[in-house]
Structure formats: C-alpha cells, structure tokens
Amino acid sequence: MDINILNGKKHIHFIGIGGSGMYPLAQILHSQGYYLTGSDNNETETLDAVRKMGIPVFIGQRAENVEGADLIVHTAAIMEDNPELMAARASGVPVLERAELLGIVTSWFERAVCVSGTHGKTTATSMITQILYTAGIDLSAYIGGKLPCIGGSGIAGKSDILVCESCEFEDHYLRLFPDISVILNIDADHLDYFGTLDNIIASFRKFAQNTSKVLIVNKSDENTMKAVEGLDKPMLTFGRDSSCDFYPENVKHENGLLTTYDAMFRGEKLGQITLHVAGIHNVLNSLAAVAAAHFLGIDFAAVQKGLEDFRGAKRRFEKLGFEKGVTVVDDYAHHPTELEATLRAAMEMNFRKVWAVFQPFTFSRTKLLLDDFARVLRIPDHAVLTDIMGSREKNTYGIFTRHLAEKIPGCIWFPQDETKEWDDERKYANFSQICDYVCENVQEGDLVITLGCGDAYKIAKMILKKLSEEV
C-alpha cells in the first residue's frame, strides 16, 4: 500500500459515508483540508453531522456521484456490483477500501494507540478516548460505536495522538501503523476467513510485530500471550492478578451497573476506579485503558474521572428505557464469548427474569459456532431468536434459526419461509412477532436485552413503544 497516495489529491469521495467506520475518517480528512463528498442509502443522524461539516451527501448510490473525485473510498460492505463502485473502478482514479485509508491515516500520528482484540474493542477504545478527552488532550479518535462525550464515532484533533479501534476482520488491522498496540483477548472468530484459531493467533502476532513503541497485552488471556511470546518489544501487561503489571484488587459490584476496584501497578495502589458498566470483562477493558493512559503520561486523577464519567458506548449494555416495570437494554454482543460475558453479568443484577432476544449474524459464524451459541443462550431465563441476518453472505451453509433453537431448551422462535430472502418485509414480520410475544409474557421486574451486531435494537424500541401504549 502506497502511504503517499493522498499526496496531491484534493477531492475525495466516500461511498457509504454514513458508516461508523467512514464518518471519523471523513472528520479527520476534512480537518486536513481535503474537499469531501459522500453518498449513502438512508438518512441518518450521522449524515446530518456530515452535512454540518459542509460535506455534500448524495442519497442513493449512482455512477454520477463519483464525478470529479481524484480518490474514492468505499467500505467492505459495498458489493462489487454496486453501480457507484463499478463507476469508481472504471474512472481510472485510485480506489481505496476503508481499512486502507485508515492505515494511511494512522501513519500521520506519532502516538497512534491501536486497540485490538476479538472482544471489547469498542468499549476499551471508548474508555481510552474518554480518559484523554477528560484530561484535555486534543486527540483524534476512530471508534466502532458512538461515544456520547465526542458526539459520535470519531473526532479530529490537533495533537499527535490517535486512538483507533483496530479490527482483525480479514486482517484489516495489518494495514495500520500502530505505535501503541493494545491486545485485549484472542478468540475463535471470523473462522470463515481465518479457518483456525492458530491462524488468528498468528495474525495477531503480525499485528504486534508492527508496533513501534509498546505492546499492552492481557496476560490473563492464554491466546494473547501465545501471540506475543518471544517478541522483542517493550511490553506492559494487564490482567486479573498480581502477576500482571496492572491488575485489580477489592473488586465490588454494586446495584447492578456499578463496579469499583483498586487499580494496582506492580504492587502499588494507583487509586480506586469506579465504573458504570457491568461485568469483570469491563474491569479488564478499563485496566487496558489505565495502562494506555499511564504510558501516555496522563495524570491518574484524570484517568479516574474519565472512567467514572464513562457510561458505555452506544449498543454496549445500553439502557434504552423502562416501561411498566420492565428494563430494556441493548448490547452489541454477537460472538459466544461476548454473549456469555454479557448474559452472566445480566443474571447477577437481581432482576426477576432475564429475557435474551438474540439476532444471529452471518450464516458462517452461526454454523461454525452453533454449539457454543446454544451453550451460552441457556444462561438467561428466556431465550428468543430472530432469523439469521446474513449481511454480506449468501446462505450456502444450509443453516437456519431452527437449528440453533432446537439446541436451547425452552427457546422461542417464529418459523419463517426459509426460501424467502431476508428482506425488510420478512424482517419486520419476524420482529413484530417477537415484540408481541415478549410484551405478552414479560412481567414487572424483568430485564429484556436485545443482542447482536445487526439491527436487533429495533426490537427493543418496538417493545418499549408497545409497553408504553398498554393500559
């Protein structure tokens, strides 16, 4: 990849500019003086924010949208037969996938903090961003979810610090130029691409090798330590116990979403941390943030305040509402390990019953991890499943929701016409059935949590609306 490809370019066009991964790139490039245009298929709050920066946005993706651009960027989600992408390729100007442009952008910063891991990337990236923002650092950030304190998924600043969520999907993070690399954990995911866990570990090792200043790694995670074993890199560790550089003591979970612990560094107490996000996994995410802030020289008082102010990124155990005595929460968890952490945390919160409404995402992941999904979806009191959201895939795996539901005792699902494509009509019918069932059976004191990286959150909003209308 030519990191100088933007030299001399003036007009950059973004296909899918409203995506959570495209918006922060647009912010940073706009701040650097490039003229930007963009397109997307639907009006969103993000597009409103893009327009407020003075960036023209086309609704609908058409060949003529790319006219005049001397560099064109697209997301991996754009299909090859998309007319705008086809026109871009035929135009003769350079065309970059989003991850390639992100890699170039990371090379511009002297302190690029790249946060990786199979689980928890968005939360840990958000925590680091919140700490630095609270400390008054004029940072840039690239996050896979929305962080309220910066008003979205990114921010463009003037300092030499960039905090960047770094995704292993199809080795995208190997295009980055990390100065400070965080590895939260390594688990079996994206097996349609990697094939085996050993291949994933080898990929993370390459990511670690690309680091120029320091590795911050979870010493309590066996796969992470395999990935960095023998590397000649400065390293800080975090984890569950005193064998790590950064570790917690006196962990206390109070009132469901409140956790406190003493942050320790090599045997010395730095101070107490208060978190308003649940679960031991978030204690570890916060310790990674403490370690990154420590390396960057941030005063610990700012670390404490930043973490106490943090209320979670959007779609990370996000409380959406409370109606008729029922608490409704949404979470992005879409891998068995993430589901297990989230559901175990939910079950410890003293709700009468926990309802898990899960949307399986991609046929390949559902097929390959079917037994693991079935195991963790036995944790809540009630499991309700939507149809599988195929996203970028065709169902060449012959996998359907019924295959998962049959492995979970008492699971609720609503059979659909499996020969029909997952279109808006079918999805709305499926979501409506689930909403009606939950509202008819949920009781005061219950928790309903929608789960998945697709659009299961729409069910949560439908449930709140229906409950609010009931007399």
C-alpha angles and dihedrals in degrees: 000000000000106000089193094058092111092059109118094007117131108168118049121182122204119207103205096013092170094066118115089241095047100047097066090047089052090051093052095045091045089053088053091059102257118145108238136193128177147182138208139166102238138034112250140165087258091059089052088055091047092052091049087062087059095255115143113231127198118207109219125030113258135160094246092060092079095055113127096015119127093195128028128199128195138177124246088245092068108102119232092243093055105129093224093051091046090052090048092054091047093049096076094231121118115278120201132188112230094253090056092054091046089054091054091048093052089056089063094066128077092207109036108171105202114193116203138169139116092259135027100022096131094046095047093044089050092049092052090046092050092050093051093043090050089049090057096251112155092223136163119229139191114193133173092223139034118278113198097213092062094035097240146001097312149017135200117222138170101238126095092252124102121176108202133183105225118204125204093205107130088347092290092151091061087074091063129095102223121189094177114027124195119196110190099178142320123230139160106281138131087032090160085072105027098036096202140032089243089060090052091051090049090051092052088049089058089049090051091048090057091061116112104191118017143346118222107196141174104247090187091063112084096202093050091053090049089054095054099034112135096002114147095225133119105259140194119190133206130183149115103310147026093278084080127073091235119032140148130251130185094020111189128181113204134178096354103283102036120093129173130186141158112254109222128196117193093328097318125106112237093184143277121306122207118200129189093197123085135242141038088267088067091050087059092045089053092049089055087053091048090052093049092048090048091054090048090053097246115164111252093232088063089048090054094047094045093052093043090051091049111103097174133275118277113286093017104115086317115179106226100178153315121241132166090352093306121123115213120200134173128209134182095221110137105153123073093245092052092045091051093051093047096044095046089051090049092050090055094057099085097243116155092240133352119223115198114197105190130189111199110221122214125359094242095056092045092050097044096044098032097126092046091051090049092050097052095040088064088068099080124067091245130022121197121182133203125205114283114273104223096191108171094003140082116221098255088141097070090229124147136174091258090066090061096038092055090061095053116074112233093005117160122218135150117230115235133189099279092199091062123088119249095257131155093268094053093043094050091050091050093047092047092053091051093047092051093048095049094046091050093051108029117102138203111284094030128126120221114195123184113207137194142073094256124069102298087126086078088068090055090054091047090052092050091049094049093046091050090054095051116103 
